[in-house]
């Protein structure tokens, strides 16, 4: 294992152009609404059927024919999910603005909020070098979160930096820190002391080496700690990141969003 430190002012840093970040994200999921606890009464269910194409829904019906059910009872997100899976298919997935408007029209007099299937998972992450989703809990063998992390402060922390060389902290991807590249051809780690955003660091590492570094074993963790030893920096970008609000209860894929102003804000870690 070898290490290289790229100093500030290195000409390679000036030639590297930042790219917009997009990746190639012990708590319950953070669903996209709020609720209170009780069990729904089946008599309080309203339903709406549609035969239009591209309709997401709760019931298992033939393709292009989906059925939606509004349960007029306040429960927690987990209770709502369990109820929908028991009596129908699942909490609803919203695929487009037409479905969103249809669901709103089903409950025009609702006083509070209505749960949908969208949720956030702050422990599901990806390595830039691999792009495969995996779980990083609070008791991982060699990936150790700093105290109170990850906390996704202000719903704006989706990239990870090493803090104090050994612990991880989720940070805003637009923050600028030194970073650590990995070079597969020489199996070496390259510590770049210039401050870059996460996406700019990723671009630099992919241009001149292989990618931002991954930590996939105790041995890699030890080599990285050795590389950073004596650097004196507080935070160092690594290749860990996540896609926020990318999960739907029924494991479907939808990129539709229609957030209220100033949302999501992660208020009270929701």
Residue, then its C-alpha position, 0 to 999 in steps of 0.5 A: x500500500x502506498x500513499x500520495x498527498x496532492x498539495x494545494x495549488x497542484x496544476x491538476x486541481x485547476x484542470x478539474x471541472x466540478x460536475x453537478x452531484x447526482x451519484x453515478x442516500x436505528x431509526x424508523x423510516x422518515x415518511x412524507x407526512x405525520x400521523x397519530x396512533x389508532x386502528x382504522x375502522x373499515x367503515x371509514x374507508x372511501x375508495x376511488x377506481x380508475x382505468x386510466x394508464x399509469x395509475x399507481x394504486x393500493x389494490x391488486x388489479x389488472x394492468x392499467x386499472x388501479x384502485x385507491x382507498x382513502x382511510x379517514x382515520x389518524x394512525x402512524x405511518x407504520x400502522x398505515x403501512x400494515x393496514x394497507x398491506x393487510x387489506x389492500x396492496x400497500x401505501x400508495x405510490x405517486x408516479x405523476x402529477x395526475x395521480x397526485x391531483x386525483x388523490x388530493x381530490x379524494x379527500x378535499x376536506x382533510x384537516x391534517x395530512x394523509x400518509x403515502x408510501x414515500x419514505x427516507x432511509x438515512x442508513x441506506x448508502x452507496x459507494x461512488x466506486x460501486x453504486x450498489x445500495x447497502x445498509x450502514x447501521x450504528x453498529x457496523x464492524x468498521x464503518x463507525x458513525x460519529x456520535x449523533x450521526x447520520x442526522x441529515x441536518x436540515x434535510x441537506x446532508x447526503x454525502x459522507x466525510x471522515x471526521x477525525x480520520x476514523x469516524x463518519x459524518x454526513x455533510x452537505x454535498x456542497x460543502x468543500x473539504x479535502x478528499x481521498x482518492x483511490x487508484x486501483x492500478x497502484x492500489x494506493x490512496x491519494x490524499x488531496x489537500x485542496x478543498x472541493x465539493x463532493x461532486x468536484x472531488x468525485x470528478x477529480x478522482x475519476x479523472x486522475x485515479x479511479x474514484x473517491x475511496x471506499x472503505x470495505x474492510x478493516x484493512x482498508x480502514x487501517x490503510x486510510x487512517x495511516x494515509x491521513x495520519x498527521x494531516x491535521x484536517x477535520x473533515x475528508x470526503x470519501x465516496x459514500x453518498x445516498x439518494x434522499x427520499x428514493x424509497x416507496x413502501x411497495x418497492x416501486x420506482x417513482x421520481x415524482x416530487x411535489x414538496x411544499x415550500x421549505x420541505x423536506x426540512x427534517x424537523x425533529x428528525x422526521 
